[in-house]
Amino acid sequence: MANFDITITNPKAFGLTSTGDAIQATVELDARQTVAGHFLILDHIDMDIVIMPKERKVVTFPKKNMNEHVYDAQNRLFHFLARRGVVERDSVQGGNVYGALEGVLAKSIDEAVDPLQLAIYSISRYMDKERPHFMFPKDFDDYLENEMTDPPPDESTALGKVPEEPRKGSMSSYARPFDLMYKLFEQQED
C-alpha cells in the first residue's frame, strides 16, 4: 500500500473542516508509480486506474475480461470524478485499448490546487465508497466455504466412522437405460 500526503487548500469543497491554512490528508491505496511517472491504482477488483500527470489523463483498464460489471464500475468512477470537477465531463471517452475509458483532468484556475493530488484524493474517496460493493461476493463465498467446511455444532451430526461396504445406496451403478437394453435385446434375437 502506498501512502500519499495531500494538501487541500479548500477543505469545505470536500466536506472537511479546516484546522489551519493547509490540511494534510493521508490516503492508503494499492498504488505504484511507473517509469514514465504514471500512477497505477490497483485497489479495484474489476479495473486498474492509471493517472497520467503529464498528459493530464485518468485512464481505466479492465483487469480480466470486459463485461457490463467492469463498464459499470468505470462509468461510476468517471461520474464520481466529473461531479466533483476532477475530470472534464465532455472528455470521457473510450480509450485506444479494448475496454479502456479515459478522461482529461480539469485544469485548475487556482495554482495552489494540484489536479494530480485532487485526482488521487478523489479516487481514494471513490474506492472507500465502492469497496464494500466489490468485497461482498468474496466475503459471501468465504462465508459459504466456512459453513461447509466447519459447520456450527447445531447444524452437524457426529457420525463417527462410517464403515465401507462393497455396494451403497439404492441405485445400481450397473443399471442401463431402458432403451439401450431393448436395443441390445433386439440385436441378440436376430
VEXTORLUM-712068 format. One record per residue (C-alpha): residue number from 1; x, z, y; residue in one letter. Coordinates in Angstrom, 1 decimal, decimal comma. Layout:
<r><i>NUM</i><c1>X</c1><c3>Z</c3><c2>Y</c2><aa>A</aa></r>
...
This chain:
<r><i>1</i><c1>0,0</c1><c3>0,0</c3><c2>0,0</c2><aa>M</aa></r>
<r><i>2</i><c1>1,3</c1><c3>-1,0</c3><c2>3,4</c2><aa>A</aa></r>
<r><i>3</i><c1>0,6</c1><c3>1,3</c3><c2>6,4</c2><aa>N</aa></r>
<r><i>4</i><c1>0,1</c1><c3>-0,3</c3><c2>9,8</c2><aa>F</aa></r>
<r><i>5</i><c1>0,2</c1><c3>1,6</c3><c2>13,1</c2><aa>D</aa></r>
<r><i>6</i><c1>-2,2</c1><c3>0,0</c3><c2>15,5</c2><aa>I</aa></r>
<r><i>7</i><c1>-2,6</c1><c3>0,6</c3><c2>19,2</c2><aa>T</aa></r>
<r><i>8</i><c1>-6,1</c1><c3>0,3</c3><c2>20,6</c2><aa>I</aa></r>
<r><i>9</i><c1>-6,4</c1><c3>0,2</c3><c2>24,3</c2><aa>T</aa></r>
<r><i>10</i><c1>-10,2</c1><c3>0,1</c3><c2>24,5</c2><aa>N</aa></r>
<r><i>11</i><c1>-11,4</c1><c3>2,6</c3><c2>21,8</c2><aa>P</aa></r>
<r><i>12</i><c1>-15,0</c1><c3>2,6</c3><c2>22,9</c2><aa>K</aa></r>
<r><i>13</i><c1>-15,4</c1><c3>-1,0</c3><c2>21,7</c2><aa>A</aa></r>
<r><i>14</i><c1>-14,7</c1><c3>0,2</c3><c2>18,2</c2><aa>F</aa></r>
<r><i>15</i><c1>-16,8</c1><c3>3,4</c3><c2>18,3</c2><aa>G</aa></r>
<r><i>16</i><c1>-13,7</c1><c3>5,6</c3><c2>18,7</c2><aa>L</aa></r>
<r><i>17</i><c1>-13,2</c1><c3>8,5</c3><c2>21,1</c2><aa>T</aa></r>
<r><i>18</i><c1>-10,2</c1><c3>8,4</c3><c2>23,4</c2><aa>S</aa></r>
<r><i>19</i><c1>-7,6</c1><c3>11,2</c3><c2>23,3</c2><aa>T</aa></r>
<r><i>20</i><c1>-5,2</c1><c3>9,6</c3><c2>25,8</c2><aa>G</aa></r>
<r><i>21</i><c1>-4,0</c1><c3>6,3</c3><c2>27,1</c2><aa>D</aa></r>
<r><i>22</i><c1>-3,4</c1><c3>4,8</c3><c2>23,7</c2><aa>A</aa></r>
<r><i>23</i><c1>-4,8</c1><c3>5,6</c3><c2>20,3</c2><aa>I</aa></r>
<r><i>24</i><c1>-2,7</c1><c3>5,1</c3><c2>17,2</c2><aa>Q</aa></r>
<r><i>25</i><c1>-4,8</c1><c3>4,2</c3><c2>14,2</c2><aa>A</aa></r>
<r><i>26</i><c1>-3,2</c1><c3>4,0</c3><c2>10,7</c2><aa>T</aa></r>
<r><i>27</i><c1>-4,8</c1><c3>1,8</c3><c2>8,1</c2><aa>V</aa></r>
<r><i>28</i><c1>-4,0</c1><c3>1,5</c3><c2>4,5</c2><aa>E</aa></r>
<r><i>29</i><c1>-4,1</c1><c3>-1,9</c3><c2>2,9</c2><aa>L</aa></r>
<r><i>30</i><c1>-2,5</c1><c3>-3,6</c3><c2>-0,1</c2><aa>D</aa></r>
<r><i>31</i><c1>-0,6</c1><c3>-6,0</c3><c2>2,1</c2><aa>A</aa></r>
<r><i>32</i><c1>2,6</c1><c3>-7,9</c3><c2>2,1</c2><aa>R</aa></r>
<r><i>33</i><c1>4,5</c1><c3>-10,0</c3><c2>4,7</c2><aa>Q</aa></r>
<r><i>34</i><c1>5,7</c1><c3>-13,4</c3><c2>3,6</c2><aa>T</aa></r>
<r><i>35</i><c1>9,0</c1><c3>-15,0</c3><c2>4,6</c2><aa>V</aa></r>
<r><i>36</i><c1>7,1</c1><c3>-17,1</c3><c2>7,1</c2><aa>A</aa></r>
<r><i>37</i><c1>5,7</c1><c3>-14,0</c3><c2>8,8</c2><aa>G</aa></r>
<r><i>38</i><c1>2,2</c1><c3>-14,2</c3><c2>7,4</c2><aa>H</aa></r>
<r><i>39</i><c1>0,4</c1><c3>-11,1</c3><c2>6,3</c2><aa>F</aa></r>
<r><i>40</i><c1>-1,2</c1><c3>-11,2</c3><c2>2,8</c2><aa>L</aa></r>
<r><i>41</i><c1>-4,0</c1><c3>-8,6</c3><c2>2,3</c2><aa>I</aa></r>
<r><i>42</i><c1>-4,8</c1><c3>-8,3</c3><c2>-1,4</c2><aa>L</aa></r>
<r><i>43</i><c1>-7,3</c1><c3>-5,5</c3><c2>-1,4</c2><aa>D</aa></r>
<r><i>44</i><c1>-10,4</c1><c3>-7,5</c3><c2>-2,1</c2><aa>H</aa></r>
<r><i>45</i><c1>-11,4</c1><c3>-8,2</c3><c2>-5,7</c2><aa>I</aa></r>
<r><i>46</i><c1>-12,6</c1><c3>-11,8</c3><c2>-5,1</c2><aa>D</aa></r>
<r><i>47</i><c1>-10,3</c1><c3>-13,2</c3><c2>-2,4</c2><aa>M</aa></r>
<r><i>48</i><c1>-6,9</c1><c3>-12,9</c3><c2>-0,7</c2><aa>D</aa></r>
<r><i>49</i><c1>-6,9</c1><c3>-12,7</c3><c2>3,1</c2><aa>I</aa></r>
<r><i>50</i><c1>-4,0</c1><c3>-14,2</c3><c2>5,0</c2><aa>V</aa></r>
<r><i>51</i><c1>-3,3</c1><c3>-13,6</c3><c2>8,7</c2><aa>I</aa></r>
<r><i>52</i><c1>-1,1</c1><c3>-16,2</c3><c2>10,3</c2><aa>M</aa></r>
<r><i>53</i><c1>0,1</c1><c3>-14,8</c3><c2>13,6</c2><aa>P</aa></r>
<r><i>54</i><c1>2,0</c1><c3>-17,9</c3><c2>14,9</c2><aa>K</aa></r>
<r><i>55</i><c1>-0,9</c1><c3>-20,3</c3><c2>14,1</c2><aa>E</aa></r>
<r><i>56</i><c1>-3,5</c1><c3>-17,6</c3><c2>15,2</c2><aa>R</aa></r>
<r><i>57</i><c1>-5,5</c1><c3>-18,1</c3><c2>12,0</c2><aa>K</aa></r>
<r><i>58</i><c1>-7,2</c1><c3>-16,0</c3><c2>9,4</c2><aa>V</aa></r>
<r><i>59</i><c1>-7,5</c1><c3>-17,8</c3><c2>6,0</c2><aa>V</aa></r>
<r><i>60</i><c1>-9,2</c1><c3>-16,5</c3><c2>2,8</c2><aa>T</aa></r>
<r><i>61</i><c1>-8,3</c1><c3>-17,9</c3><c2>-0,6</c2><aa>F</aa></r>
<r><i>62</i><c1>-10,3</c1><c3>-17,2</c3><c2>-3,8</c2><aa>P</aa></r>
<r><i>63</i><c1>-8,3</c1><c3>-15,1</c3><c2>-6,3</c2><aa>K</aa></r>
<r><i>64</i><c1>-9,5</c1><c3>-16,8</c3><c2>-9,5</c2><aa>K</aa></r>
<r><i>65</i><c1>-12,5</c1><c3>-19,1</c3><c2>-9,8</c2><aa>N</aa></r>
<r><i>66</i><c1>-14,5</c1><c3>-20,3</c3><c2>-6,8</c2><aa>M</aa></r>
<r><i>67</i><c1>-18,2</c1><c3>-19,3</c3><c2>-7,2</c2><aa>N</aa></r>
<r><i>68</i><c1>-21,0</c1><c3>-18,1</c3><c2>-5,0</c2><aa>E</aa></r>
<r><i>69</i><c1>-19,8</c1><c3>-14,5</c3><c2>-5,0</c2><aa>H</aa></r>
<r><i>70</i><c1>-16,4</c1><c3>-15,5</c3><c2>-3,6</c2><aa>V</aa></r>
<r><i>71</i><c1>-18,1</c1><c3>-17,7</c3><c2>-0,9</c2><aa>Y</aa></r>
<r><i>72</i><c1>-20,5</c1><c3>-14,8</c3><c2>0,0</c2><aa>D</aa></r>
<r><i>73</i><c1>-17,6</c1><c3>-12,4</c3><c2>0,4</c2><aa>A</aa></r>
<r><i>74</i><c1>-15,7</c1><c3>-14,9</c3><c2>2,6</c2><aa>Q</aa></r>
<r><i>75</i><c1>-18,8</c1><c3>-15,5</c3><c2>4,6</c2><aa>N</aa></r>
<r><i>76</i><c1>-19,4</c1><c3>-11,8</c3><c2>5,1</c2><aa>R</aa></r>
<r><i>77</i><c1>-15,8</c1><c3>-11,4</c3><c2>6,3</c2><aa>L</aa></r>
<r><i>78</i><c1>-16,0</c1><c3>-14,1</c3><c2>8,9</c2><aa>F</aa></r>
<r><i>79</i><c1>-19,4</c1><c3>-13,0</c3><c2>10,1</c2><aa>H</aa></r>
<r><i>80</i><c1>-17,9</c1><c3>-9,4</c3><c2>10,4</c2><aa>F</aa></r>
<r><i>81</i><c1>-14,9</c1><c3>-10,7</c3><c2>12,4</c2><aa>L</aa></r>
<r><i>82</i><c1>-16,9</c1><c3>-13,1</c3><c2>14,5</c2><aa>A</aa></r>
<r><i>83</i><c1>-19,4</c1><c3>-10,4</c3><c2>15,5</c2><aa>R</aa></r>
<r><i>84</i><c1>-16,5</c1><c3>-8,2</c3><c2>16,7</c2><aa>R</aa></r>
<r><i>85</i><c1>-14,9</c1><c3>-11,1</c3><c2>18,7</c2><aa>G</aa></r>
<r><i>86</i><c1>-11,8</c1><c3>-11,2</c3><c2>16,5</c2><aa>V</aa></r>
<r><i>87</i><c1>-12,4</c1><c3>-14,8</c3><c2>15,3</c2><aa>V</aa></r>
<r><i>88</i><c1>-13,9</c1><c3>-17,6</c3><c2>17,3</c2><aa>E</aa></r>
<r><i>89</i><c1>-17,3</c1><c3>-18,2</c3><c2>15,7</c2><aa>R</aa></r>
<r><i>90</i><c1>-17,1</c1><c3>-22,0</c3><c2>16,1</c2><aa>D</aa></r>
<r><i>91</i><c1>-13,7</c1><c3>-22,3</c3><c2>14,4</c2><aa>S</aa></r>
<r><i>92</i><c1>-14,7</c1><c3>-21,0</c3><c2>11,0</c2><aa>V</aa></r>
<r><i>93</i><c1>-14,4</c1><c3>-23,9</c3><c2>8,5</c2><aa>Q</aa></r>
<r><i>94</i><c1>-13,3</c1><c3>-24,9</c3><c2>5,1</c2><aa>G</aa></r>
<r><i>95</i><c1>-9,5</c1><c3>-25,0</c3><c2>4,6</c2><aa>G</aa></r>
<r><i>96</i><c1>-7,3</c1><c3>-27,6</c3><c2>3,1</c2><aa>N</aa></r>
<r><i>97</i><c1>-7,1</c1><c3>-25,7</c3><c2>-0,2</c2><aa>V</aa></r>
<r><i>98</i><c1>-10,2</c1><c3>-25,7</c3><c2>-2,5</c2><aa>Y</aa></r>
<r><i>99</i><c1>-12,4</c1><c3>-22,7</c3><c2>-1,8</c2><aa>G</aa></r>
<r><i>100</i><c1>-10,4</c1><c3>-21,6</c3><c2>1,3</c2><aa>A</aa></r>
<r><i>101</i><c1>-12,2</c1><c3>-20,7</c3><c2>4,5</c2><aa>L</aa></r>
<r><i>102</i><c1>-10,3</c1><c3>-20,3</c3><c2>7,8</c2><aa>E</aa></r>
<r><i>103</i><c1>-11,0</c1><c3>-19,2</c3><c2>11,3</c2><aa>G</aa></r>
<r><i>104</i><c1>-8,9</c1><c3>-19,1</c3><c2>14,5</c2><aa>V</aa></r>
<r><i>105</i><c1>-8,1</c1><c3>-15,7</c3><c2>16,1</c2><aa>L</aa></r>
<r><i>106</i><c1>-9,6</c1><c3>-15,4</c3><c2>19,5</c2><aa>A</aa></r>
<r><i>107</i><c1>-7,3</c1><c3>-15,4</c3><c2>22,5</c2><aa>K</aa></r>
<r><i>108</i><c1>-7,1</c1><c3>-12,1</c3><c2>24,4</c2><aa>S</aa></r>
<r><i>109</i><c1>-7,7</c1><c3>-12,2</c3><c2>28,1</c2><aa>I</aa></r>
<r><i>110</i><c1>-6,1</c1><c3>-8,8</c3><c2>28,3</c2><aa>D</aa></r>
<r><i>111</i><c1>-2,4</c1><c3>-8,9</c3><c2>27,5</c2><aa>E</aa></r>
<r><i>112</i><c1>-2,5</c1><c3>-5,3</c3><c2>26,3</c2><aa>A</aa></r>
<r><i>113</i><c1>-4,7</c1><c3>-6,3</c3><c2>23,3</c2><aa>V</aa></r>
<r><i>114</i><c1>-2,8</c1><c3>-7,8</c3><c2>20,4</c2><aa>D</aa></r>
<r><i>115</i><c1>-5,0</c1><c3>-10,2</c3><c2>18,4</c2><aa>P</aa></r>
<r><i>116</i><c1>-2,9</c1><c3>-9,5</c3><c2>15,2</c2><aa>L</aa></r>
<r><i>117</i><c1>-3,4</c1><c3>-5,7</c3><c2>15,4</c2><aa>Q</aa></r>
<r><i>118</i><c1>-7,1</c1><c3>-6,2</c3><c2>16,2</c2><aa>L</aa></r>
<r><i>119</i><c1>-7,4</c1><c3>-8,5</c3><c2>13,1</c2><aa>A</aa></r>
<r><i>120</i><c1>-5,7</c1><c3>-6,1</c3><c2>10,8</c2><aa>I</aa></r>
<r><i>121</i><c1>-7,7</c1><c3>-3,2</c3><c2>12,1</c2><aa>Y</aa></r>
<r><i>122</i><c1>-11,0</c1><c3>-5,1</c3><c2>11,8</c2><aa>S</aa></r>
<r><i>123</i><c1>-10,2</c1><c3>-6,4</c3><c2>8,2</c2><aa>I</aa></r>
<r><i>124</i><c1>-9,4</c1><c3>-2,8</c3><c2>7,3</c2><aa>S</aa></r>
<r><i>125</i><c1>-12,8</c1><c3>-1,7</c3><c2>8,6</c2><aa>R</aa></r>
<r><i>126</i><c1>-14,4</c1><c3>-4,6</c3><c2>6,6</c2><aa>Y</aa></r>
<r><i>127</i><c1>-12,6</c1><c3>-3,5</c3><c2>3,5</c2><aa>M</aa></r>
<r><i>128</i><c1>-13,8</c1><c3>0,1</c3><c2>3,9</c2><aa>D</aa></r>
<r><i>129</i><c1>-17,4</c1><c3>-1,2</c3><c2>4,2</c2><aa>K</aa></r>
<r><i>130</i><c1>-17,0</c1><c3>-3,7</c3><c2>1,3</c2><aa>E</aa></r>
<r><i>131</i><c1>-15,0</c1><c3>-1,6</c3><c2>-1,2</c2><aa>R</aa></r>
<r><i>132</i><c1>-18,0</c1><c3>0,3</c3><c2>-2,7</c2><aa>P</aa></r>
<r><i>133</i><c1>-19,8</c1><c3>-3,0</c3><c2>-3,5</c2><aa>H</aa></r>
<r><i>134</i><c1>-17,0</c1><c3>-4,7</c3><c2>-5,4</c2><aa>F</aa></r>
<r><i>135</i><c1>-15,9</c1><c3>-1,4</c3><c2>-7,1</c2><aa>M</aa></r>
<r><i>136</i><c1>-19,4</c1><c3>-0,8</c3><c2>-8,6</c2><aa>F</aa></r>
<r><i>137</i><c1>-19,2</c1><c3>-3,2</c3><c2>-11,5</c2><aa>P</aa></r>
<r><i>138</i><c1>-15,8</c1><c3>-1,9</c3><c2>-12,5</c2><aa>K</aa></r>
<r><i>139</i><c1>-16,9</c1><c3>1,7</c3><c2>-12,3</c2><aa>D</aa></r>
<r><i>140</i><c1>-20,1</c1><c3>0,9</c3><c2>-14,3</c2><aa>F</aa></r>
<r><i>141</i><c1>-18,0</c1><c3>-0,8</c3><c2>-17,0</c2><aa>D</aa></r>
<r><i>142</i><c1>-15,7</c1><c3>2,2</c3><c2>-17,2</c2><aa>D</aa></r>
<r><i>143</i><c1>-18,8</c1><c3>4,5</c3><c2>-17,5</c2><aa>Y</aa></r>
<r><i>144</i><c1>-20,3</c1><c3>2,4</c3><c2>-20,3</c2><aa>L</aa></r>
<r><i>145</i><c1>-17,0</c1><c3>2,3</c3><c2>-22,2</c2><aa>E</aa></r>
<r><i>146</i><c1>-16,7</c1><c3>6,1</c3><c2>-21,8</c2><aa>N</aa></r>
<r><i>147</i><c1>-20,2</c1><c3>6,6</c3><c2>-23,1</c2><aa>E</aa></r>
<r><i>148</i><c1>-19,5</c1><c3>4,5</c3><c2>-26,2</c2><aa>M</aa></r>
<r><i>149</i><c1>-16,0</c1><c3>5,9</c3><c2>-27,0</c2><aa>T</aa></r>
<r><i>150</i><c1>-16,6</c1><c3>9,5</c3><c2>-26,1</c2><aa>D</aa></r>
<r><i>151</i><c1>-20,3</c1><c3>10,3</c3><c2>-26,0</c2><aa>P</aa></r>
<r><i>152</i><c1>-21,6</c1><c3>13,8</c3><c2>-25,0</c2><aa>P</aa></r>
<r><i>153</i><c1>-22,3</c1><c3>16,2</c3><c2>-27,8</c2><aa>P</aa></r>
<r><i>154</i><c1>-26,1</c1><c3>16,0</c3><c2>-27,4</c2><aa>D</aa></r>
<r><i>155</i><c1>-26,0</c1><c3>12,2</c3><c2>-27,9</c2><aa>E</aa></r>
<r><i>156</i><c1>-23,9</c1><c3>12,1</c3><c2>-31,0</c2><aa>S</aa></r>
<r><i>157</i><c1>-24,1</c1><c3>13,3</c3><c2>-34,6</c2><aa>T</aa></r>
<r><i>158</i><c1>-21,4</c1><c3>14,8</c3><c2>-36,7</c2><aa>A</aa></r>
<r><i>159</i><c1>-21,4</c1><c3>12,6</c3><c2>-39,8</c2><aa>L</aa></r>
<r><i>160</i><c1>-18,1</c1><c3>13,7</c3><c2>-41,1</c2><aa>G</aa></r>
<r><i>161</i><c1>-16,6</c1><c3>11,4</c3><c2>-43,7</c2><aa>K</aa></r>
<r><i>162</i><c1>-18,8</c1><c3>8,6</c3><c2>-44,9</c2><aa>V</aa></r>
<r><i>163</i><c1>-18,0</c1><c3>7,6</c3><c2>-48,5</c2><aa>P</aa></r>
<r><i>164</i><c1>-17,3</c1><c3>4,0</c3><c2>-49,1</c2><aa>E</aa></r>
<r><i>165</i><c1>-19,5</c1><c3>2,1</c3><c2>-51,5</c2><aa>E</aa></r>
<r><i>166</i><c1>-19,0</c1><c3>-1,4</c3><c2>-53,0</c2><aa>P</aa></r>
<r><i>167</i><c1>-22,3</c1><c3>-2,5</c3><c2>-51,5</c2><aa>R</aa></r>
<r><i>168</i><c1>-24,0</c1><c3>-1,0</c3><c2>-48,5</c2><aa>K</aa></r>
<r><i>169</i><c1>-27,3</c1><c3>-1,8</c3><c2>-46,8</c2><aa>G</aa></r>
<r><i>170</i><c1>-30,4</c1><c3>-3,7</c3><c2>-47,9</c2><aa>S</aa></r>
<r><i>171</i><c1>-29,3</c1><c3>-7,2</c3><c2>-47,1</c2><aa>M</aa></r>
<r><i>172</i><c1>-27,2</c1><c3>-9,0</c3><c2>-49,7</c2><aa>S</aa></r>
<r><i>173</i><c1>-24,3</c1><c3>-10,9</c3><c2>-48,4</c2><aa>S</aa></r>
<r><i>174</i><c1>-24,7</c1><c3>-13,4</c3><c2>-51,3</c2><aa>Y</aa></r>
<r><i>175</i><c1>-28,3</c1><c3>-14,5</c3><c2>-50,4</c2><aa>A</aa></r>
<r><i>176</i><c1>-28,7</c1><c3>-18,1</c3><c2>-49,5</c2><aa>R</aa></r>
<r><i>177</i><c1>-31,3</c1><c3>-19,5</c3><c2>-47,2</c2><aa>P</aa></r>
<r><i>178</i><c1>-34,4</c1><c3>-20,8</c3><c2>-49,0</c2><aa>F</aa></r>
<r><i>179</i><c1>-34,0</c1><c3>-24,4</c3><c2>-48,0</c2><aa>D</aa></r>
<r><i>180</i><c1>-30,4</c1><c3>-24,6</c3><c2>-49,3</c2><aa>L</aa></r>
<r><i>181</i><c1>-31,4</c1><c3>-23,0</c3><c2>-52,6</c2><aa>M</aa></r>
<r><i>182</i><c1>-34,2</c1><c3>-25,6</c3><c2>-53,0</c2><aa>Y</aa></r>
<r><i>183</i><c1>-31,9</c1><c3>-28,5</c3><c2>-52,4</c2><aa>K</aa></r>
<r><i>184</i><c1>-29,4</c1><c3>-27,2</c3><c2>-54,9</c2><aa>L</aa></r>
<r><i>185</i><c1>-32,1</c1><c3>-26,7</c3><c2>-57,4</c2><aa>F</aa></r>
<r><i>186</i><c1>-33,3</c1><c3>-30,3</c3><c2>-56,9</c2><aa>E</aa></r>
<r><i>187</i><c1>-29,9</c1><c3>-31,7</c3><c2>-57,4</c2><aa>Q</aa></r>
<r><i>188</i><c1>-29,4</c1><c3>-29,8</c3><c2>-60,7</c2><aa>Q</aa></r>
<r><i>189</i><c1>-32,6</c1><c3>-31,3</c3><c2>-62,2</c2><aa>E</aa></r>
<r><i>190</i><c1>-31,5</c1><c3>-34,9</c3><c2>-61,9</c2><aa>D</aa></r>
